[in-house]
Amino acid sequence: MNKWLIYHCARMYFRILESAHAVFGFRGWFFYYLFKVPMKVMYVYLSMSLDDIFFRGYRQVQIVKPIFIIGHPRSATTFLHTVLTSSSDFLTFRDWEIHHPSLTAGKVFERFRTLRLLASLITDLRFSPHRIMVQIRRKKENSAIGEIISEQNNIRELVAQEEEVLFLNILDTQFLTLETPLGFVKRGYPELCFHDDQPHQERSVRFLSGCFKRRIFASGRPQIMAKINFSLFRIKTLMKVFPDARIIYLVRSPLDTMPSHFSIHQRELDSQFGLENIPPESLRQYFEHRYNYNVLFYRQMDEILKGNVIPKDQLLELTYDSIYKDFGATMRRIEDFVGFKFSADLVEKLRDREKKQTKFKRKHENLPIEAFGYSEENIRTDLAFVFDRYGFK
């Protein structure tokens, strides 16, 4: 591991402990992160090092024209990623492979699924004490553990929705704020936003490249399509490491993305910590950071577009409405953009999806933006340039 990446991991580790102490005191949560964070990083590093002994061939893999889906969260990036990876055209990770990127560990866990879950309990930050206790309470006492193991293994066999989470293995993504108390303290988390300004960033992106090479080597699927929303802030480094990358940028009205994003974060914080356990001022601080960094996301993309950071023939801008109101034509635009023909299997799946578009209904209800201390006027004022550029009402 590069010295700058080691420094970054150490810095984030102590930041996590500092925030845990500030929010929850010198109690259970502090000790949870005290042990679990270093176990996670050391496990990932050591298990991936074994690949250089047992699967050396992955290093010869060439990554050609990777496709990255980027957009403000809740802009239909997950939907697009899901429909395009519904066949074997593109490389995919199962959920558990995102958190266990080592080929060596993967071979063991393919055969022993219960062992995989036990390893996750030790290293995966999503398995917080609160989340585990809530799941146990929801099950019958006599079969709780068995049902939880079966349920979690089934969930983790699904295709992962966020390749961005790979960066969680090296503590270098904003997803870290959902699984640790980093977002609850006033200081914020600029180290997880201004990626291109960080000295470790090229090593961080090369870690991502190594994860891709391992999956290509193991699966035989050479074409990458990855959803990495928060990596907009490392776009310059991404283009340096993957100079032939294709970027699909999805944009939706901030009046829709902001309350939706905040609502899903509140639900996730409830699952991870329990809202009743988070001091009200800390929760307010979390959404203040979230609002500011969401505004920054749109501003960052505006600067990228104005500065031609991404070559024009390597960028495809799509709106949320084009996905849902003109699905077929939009899929054909994407096919032309990526530069290769979709398989018959994928074309058939896309046709089926197009027929269902008119029946689409959101699975969850979003809270109004006012529930988080902001207003429509705040959004329209702070992001006027987005409304102007795309004609949002």
C-alpha positions as CSV (number, residue, x, y, z in Angstrom):
1,M,0.0,0.0,0.0
2,N,1.4,3.4,-1.0
3,K,2.6,5.6,1.9
4,W,0.1,8.4,1.0
5,L,-2.8,5.9,1.0
6,I,-1.6,4.6,4.4
7,Y,-1.5,8.2,5.7
8,H,-5.1,8.8,4.4
9,C,-6.4,5.6,6.0
10,A,-4.8,6.5,9.3
11,R,-6.1,10.1,9.1
12,M,-9.7,8.9,8.5
13,Y,-9.4,6.3,11.2
14,F,-8.5,8.9,13.9
15,R,-11.2,11.3,12.4
16,I,-13.8,8.5,12.9
17,L,-12.7,7.9,16.5
18,E,-12.7,11.6,17.2
19,S,-16.3,12.0,15.8
20,A,-17.5,8.9,17.7
21,H,-16.2,10.3,20.9
22,A,-17.7,13.7,20.3
23,V,-21.2,12.3,19.4
24,F,-21.6,9.2,21.5
25,G,-18.9,9.7,24.2
26,F,-16.3,7.1,25.4
27,R,-18.8,4.2,25.1
28,G,-19.8,1.4,22.8
29,W,-19.6,3.1,19.5
30,F,-16.1,4.4,20.1
31,F,-14.8,0.9,20.8
32,Y,-16.8,-0.5,17.9
33,Y,-14.9,1.7,15.5
34,L,-11.6,1.4,17.4
35,F,-11.4,-2.2,16.5
36,K,-13.6,-2.6,13.4
37,V,-12.1,0.1,11.1
38,P,-8.5,-1.2,11.3
39,M,-9.7,-4.8,11.0
40,K,-11.5,-3.9,7.8
41,V,-8.5,-2.1,6.2
42,M,-6.0,-4.8,7.2
43,Y,-8.3,-7.6,6.0
44,V,-8.7,-6.0,2.6
45,Y,-5.0,-5.3,2.2
46,L,-3.8,-8.7,3.4
47,S,-6.4,-10.7,1.4
48,M,-5.7,-8.7,-1.8
49,S,-2.0,-9.3,-1.3
50,L,-2.6,-13.0,-1.5
51,D,-3.9,-12.5,-5.0
52,D,-0.3,-11.6,-6.1
53,I,0.6,-15.2,-5.0
54,F,-2.3,-17.2,-6.2
55,F,-3.8,-15.2,-9.1
56,R,-0.9,-13.3,-10.5
57,G,-2.5,-13.3,-14.0
58,Y,-5.0,-10.6,-13.0
59,R,-2.2,-8.0,-13.3
60,Q,-2.0,-8.6,-17.1
61,V,-5.6,-7.6,-17.6
62,Q,-6.1,-4.6,-19.7
63,I,-9.0,-2.2,-19.0
64,V,-10.4,-0.7,-22.2
65,K,-13.0,2.0,-22.5
66,P,-14.6,1.7,-19.1
67,I,-18.1,3.3,-18.8
68,F,-18.8,5.3,-15.6
69,I,-22.3,6.3,-14.6
70,I,-22.2,9.5,-12.6
71,G,-25.0,11.8,-11.3
72,H,-26.3,13.4,-8.2
73,P,-27.8,10.6,-6.1
74,R,-31.5,10.0,-6.9
75,S,-31.1,11.0,-10.6
76,A,-31.9,7.5,-11.9
77,T,-28.3,6.4,-11.9
78,T,-29.2,3.2,-10.0
79,F,-32.1,2.5,-12.4
80,L,-29.8,2.9,-15.5
81,H,-27.1,0.8,-14.0
82,T,-29.6,-1.9,-13.1
83,V,-31.2,-2.2,-16.5
84,L,-27.9,-2.1,-18.4
85,T,-26.3,-4.8,-16.2
86,S,-29.3,-7.1,-16.4
87,S,-27.5,-9.3,-19.0
88,S,-23.9,-10.5,-19.3
89,D,-22.8,-7.6,-21.6
90,F,-21.1,-5.8,-18.7
91,L,-18.9,-6.7,-15.8
92,T,-20.8,-6.8,-12.5
93,F,-19.9,-7.3,-8.8
94,R,-22.2,-9.1,-6.5
95,D,-22.9,-7.2,-3.3
96,W,-20.6,-9.3,-1.2
97,E,-17.7,-9.0,-3.8
98,I,-17.7,-5.2,-3.3
99,H,-16.7,-5.8,0.4
100,H,-14.5,-8.8,-0.3
101,P,-12.6,-7.7,-3.5
102,S,-9.8,-10.3,-3.1
103,L,-10.0,-13.2,-5.5
104,T,-8.4,-15.5,-2.9
105,A,-11.1,-14.6,-0.3
106,G,-13.7,-14.9,-3.0
107,K,-12.7,-18.5,-3.9
108,V,-13.1,-19.5,-0.2
109,F,-16.4,-17.6,0.3
110,E,-17.9,-19.0,-2.9
111,R,-17.8,-22.4,-1.3
112,F,-18.5,-21.4,2.3
113,R,-21.2,-18.8,2.4
114,T,-21.7,-18.8,6.1
115,L,-18.0,-18.1,6.6
116,R,-18.4,-15.2,4.2
117,L,-21.1,-13.7,6.4
118,L,-19.0,-14.2,9.6
119,A,-16.1,-12.4,7.9
120,S,-18.5,-9.6,7.0
121,L,-19.6,-9.3,10.6
122,I,-16.0,-8.7,11.5
123,T,-15.0,-6.3,8.7
124,D,-18.2,-4.8,7.1
125,L,-19.1,-1.5,8.7
126,R,-22.7,-2.0,7.6
127,F,-23.1,-4.6,10.3
128,S,-23.4,-2.2,13.2
129,P,-24.5,-3.3,16.6
130,H,-27.8,-1.4,16.3
131,R,-28.5,-3.0,12.9
132,I,-27.9,-6.5,14.1
133,M,-30.0,-6.1,17.2
134,V,-32.9,-4.7,15.2
135,Q,-32.7,-7.7,12.8
136,I,-32.6,-10.1,15.7
137,R,-35.7,-8.5,17.3
138,R,-37.6,-8.8,14.1
139,K,-37.1,-12.6,14.0
140,K,-38.5,-15.3,16.1
141,E,-36.1,-16.0,19.0
142,N,-35.5,-19.7,18.2
143,S,-34.6,-19.1,14.6
144,A,-33.2,-15.6,14.6
145,I,-29.6,-16.3,13.8
146,G,-30.3,-18.9,11.1
147,E,-32.8,-16.7,9.4
148,I,-30.5,-13.7,9.5
149,I,-27.6,-15.7,8.0
150,S,-29.8,-17.0,5.2
151,E,-31.4,-13.6,4.5
152,Q,-28.1,-11.7,4.5
153,N,-26.4,-14.2,2.2
154,N,-29.3,-14.0,-0.3
155,I,-29.2,-10.2,-0.3
156,R,-25.4,-10.2,-0.9
157,E,-25.7,-12.5,-3.9
158,L,-27.5,-9.7,-5.7
159,V,-25.7,-7.5,-8.2
160,A,-24.2,-4.5,-6.4
161,Q,-25.8,-1.1,-7.1
162,E,-22.8,1.0,-6.3
163,E,-19.2,0.3,-7.4
164,E,-18.4,3.5,-5.6
165,V,-18.5,1.4,-2.4
166,L,-15.3,-0.2,-3.5
167,F,-13.6,2.9,-2.2
168,L,-15.1,2.2,1.2
169,N,-12.4,-0.5,1.6
170,I,-9.8,2.2,1.7
171,L,-11.9,4.8,3.6
172,D,-12.1,7.1,0.6
173,T,-15.8,7.7,-0.3
174,Q,-18.6,9.8,1.1
175,F,-20.4,6.6,1.9
176,L,-18.2,6.5,4.9
177,T,-20.4,9.2,6.5
178,L,-23.4,6.8,6.4
179,E,-21.6,4.1,8.4
180,T,-19.5,6.2,10.8
181,P,-20.2,9.4,12.8
182,L,-18.0,11.6,10.5
183,G,-21.0,13.6,9.2
184,F,-22.3,14.4,12.7
185,V,-19.5,16.8,13.7
186,K,-19.0,20.4,12.6
187,R,-15.7,19.9,10.9
188,G,-17.3,18.0,8.0
189,Y,-15.4,15.7,5.6
190,P,-13.6,17.7,2.9
191,E,-11.0,14.8,2.5
192,L,-13.9,12.7,1.1
193,C,-15.1,15.4,-1.3
194,F,-12.1,17.2,-2.8
195,H,-10.5,13.9,-4.0
196,D,-8.5,15.4,-6.9
197,D,-6.6,17.6,-4.4
198,Q,-5.5,14.7,-2.2
199,P,-1.9,13.4,-2.6
200,H,-3.1,9.8,-2.4
201,Q,-5.7,10.0,-5.0
202,E,-4.0,8.3,-7.9
203,R,-3.2,5.3,-5.7
204,S,-6.9,5.3,-4.7
205,V,-8.1,5.2,-8.3
206,R,-5.5,2.5,-9.0
207,F,-7.0,0.5,-6.2
208,L,-10.3,0.7,-8.1
209,S,-8.5,-0.4,-11.2
210,G,-7.1,-3.4,-9.4
211,C,-10.5,-4.4,-8.2
212,F,-11.8,-4.2,-11.8
213,K,-8.9,-6.2,-13.1
214,R,-9.6,-8.9,-10.6
215,R,-13.2,-9.2,-11.5
216,I,-12.4,-9.2,-15.3
217,F,-9.9,-12.0,-14.6
218,A,-12.4,-14.0,-12.6
219,S,-15.5,-13.4,-14.7
220,G,-14.2,-13.2,-18.3
221,R,-16.3,-10.1,-18.9
222,P,-14.0,-7.3,-20.1
223,Q,-16.5,-4.4,-20.4
224,I,-16.8,-2.3,-17.2
225,M,-20.0,-0.3,-16.5
226,A,-19.7,1.2,-13.0
227,K,-21.9,3.5,-11.0
228,I,-19.6,5.9,-9.1
229,N,-21.7,9.0,-8.3
230,F,-19.5,10.6,-5.6
231,S,-16.4,10.0,-7.7
232,L,-17.3,13.1,-9.7
233,F,-14.9,14.8,-7.3
234,R,-12.1,12.6,-8.5
235,I,-12.9,12.9,-12.2
236,K,-9.5,14.4,-13.2
237,T,-7.7,11.4,-11.6
238,L,-10.2,9.0,-13.2
239,M,-9.5,10.4,-16.6
240,K,-5.7,10.2,-15.9
241,V,-5.9,6.5,-15.0
242,F,-8.6,5.6,-17.5
243,P,-7.9,8.1,-20.4
244,D,-10.4,6.3,-22.8
245,A,-13.2,6.2,-20.2
246,R,-16.8,7.0,-21.3
247,I,-18.8,9.1,-18.8
248,I,-22.6,9.0,-18.7
249,Y,-23.8,11.9,-16.7
250,L,-27.4,11.9,-15.5
251,V,-29.1,15.0,-14.2
252,R,-32.4,15.6,-12.5
253,S,-34.1,18.7,-11.0
254,P,-32.5,19.4,-7.6
255,L,-36.1,19.9,-6.3
256,D,-36.5,16.1,-6.7
257,T,-33.0,14.8,-5.9
258,M,-32.5,16.8,-2.7
259,P,-35.5,15.6,-0.7
260,S,-35.2,12.1,-2.1
261,H,-31.5,11.9,-1.2
262,F,-32.1,13.3,2.3
263,S,-35.0,10.9,2.9
264,I,-33.0,7.8,2.0
265,H,-30.0,9.0,4.1
266,Q,-32.3,9.4,7.1
267,R,-33.6,5.9,6.7
268,E,-30.1,4.6,6.4
269,L,-28.9,6.5,9.5
270,D,-31.9,5.0,11.3
271,S,-30.8,1.5,10.3
272,Q,-27.2,2.1,11.2
273,F,-27.5,4.0,14.4
274,G,-31.1,4.4,15.3
275,L,-32.4,7.9,15.0
276,E,-33.3,7.9,18.7
277,N,-29.6,7.4,19.5
278,I,-28.4,10.4,17.5
279,P,-28.4,13.7,19.3
280,P,-30.7,16.1,17.5
281,E,-28.0,18.7,17.0
282,S,-25.7,16.0,15.4
283,L,-28.5,14.9,13.0
284,R,-29.1,18.6,12.0
285,Q,-25.4,19.0,11.4
286,Y,-25.4,15.9,9.2
287,F,-28.0,17.3,6.9
288,E,-26.3,20.7,6.9
289,H,-23.1,19.0,5.6
290,R,-25.2,16.9,3.2
291,Y,-26.9,20.0,1.7
292,N,-23.6,21.9,1.3
293,Y,-21.9,19.0,-0.4
294,N,-24.8,18.3,-2.6
295,V,-24.7,21.9,-3.8
296,L,-21.0,21.5,-4.3
297,F,-21.6,18.4,-6.4
298,Y,-23.7,20.4,-9.0
299,R,-21.1,23.2,-8.9
300,Q,-18.3,20.8,-9.5
301,M,-20.0,19.3,-12.5
302,D,-20.7,22.8,-13.9
303,E,-17.0,23.6,-13.7
304,I,-16.1,20.3,-15.3
305,L,-18.4,21.0,-18.2
306,K,-17.2,24.6,-18.6
307,G,-13.6,23.5,-18.4
308,N,-13.9,20.6,-20.9
309,V,-12.3,18.3,-18.4
310,I,-13.9,15.4,-20.1
311,P,-13.4,15.2,-23.9
312,K,-16.8,15.9,-25.5
313,D,-16.8,12.6,-27.4
314,Q,-16.3,10.8,-24.1
315,L,-19.3,12.4,-22.3
316,L,-23.0,11.8,-22.6
317,E,-25.4,14.0,-20.7
318,L,-28.8,12.6,-20.1
319,T,-31.8,13.9,-18.1
320,Y,-34.0,12.0,-15.8
321,D,-37.0,12.7,-18.1
322,S,-35.2,11.2,-21.1
323,I,-34.8,7.9,-19.1
324,Y,-38.4,7.7,-18.0
325,K,-40.3,9.3,-20.9
326,D,-38.2,8.3,-23.9
327,F,-36.6,5.1,-22.7
328,G,-36.1,3.3,-26.0
329,A,-34.5,6.2,-27.8
330,T,-32.3,6.9,-24.8
331,M,-31.0,3.3,-24.7
332,R,-30.1,3.6,-28.4
333,R,-28.2,6.8,-27.7
334,I,-26.3,5.0,-25.0
335,E,-25.6,2.1,-27.4
336,D,-24.2,4.5,-30.0
337,F,-22.1,6.3,-27.3
338,V,-20.4,3.2,-25.8
339,G,-19.4,2.1,-29.3
340,F,-20.6,-1.6,-29.4
341,K,-23.7,-3.5,-30.1
342,F,-25.8,-4.7,-27.2
343,S,-26.4,-8.4,-27.1
344,A,-29.7,-9.8,-28.2
345,D,-30.4,-10.7,-24.5
346,L,-29.9,-7.2,-23.3
347,V,-31.9,-5.7,-26.2
348,E,-34.8,-8.0,-25.3
349,K,-34.6,-7.0,-21.6
350,L,-34.6,-3.4,-22.6
351,R,-37.7,-3.8,-24.7
352,D,-39.5,-5.5,-21.8
353,R,-38.4,-2.6,-19.5
354,E,-39.7,-0.1,-22.0
355,K,-43.1,-1.7,-21.9
356,K,-43.2,-1.4,-18.1
357,Q,-42.1,2.3,-17.9
358,T,-45.6,3.7,-17.9
359,K,-46.4,1.5,-14.8
360,F,-43.4,2.6,-12.8
361,K,-44.2,3.7,-9.2
362,R,-41.8,4.8,-6.6
363,K,-41.4,2.3,-3.8
364,H,-41.0,4.8,-1.0
365,E,-42.3,8.2,0.0
366,N,-39.9,11.1,0.4
367,L,-40.1,13.7,3.1
368,P,-40.4,17.3,2.0
369,I,-37.2,19.3,2.0
370,E,-38.6,21.5,4.8
371,A,-38.4,18.5,7.1
372,F,-34.6,18.9,6.9
373,G,-34.5,22.6,7.5
374,Y,-34.3,23.8,3.9
375,S,-36.8,25.2,1.4
376,E,-37.5,25.2,-2.3
377,E,-36.3,28.8,-2.3
378,N,-32.9,27.7,-0.9
379,I,-32.5,25.2,-3.6
380,R,-33.6,27.5,-6.5
381,T,-31.2,30.2,-5.3
382,D,-28.2,28.0,-4.6
383,L,-28.6,26.0,-7.8
384,A,-30.0,28.5,-10.2
385,F,-27.4,27.6,-12.8
386,V,-28.7,24.0,-12.9
387,F,-32.2,25.2,-13.5
388,D,-31.0,27.6,-16.2
389,R,-28.8,25.0,-18.0
390,Y,-31.4,22.2,-18.2
391,G,-34.6,24.2,-18.2
392,F,-36.0,22.7,-15.0
393,K,-39.1,24.3,-13.8
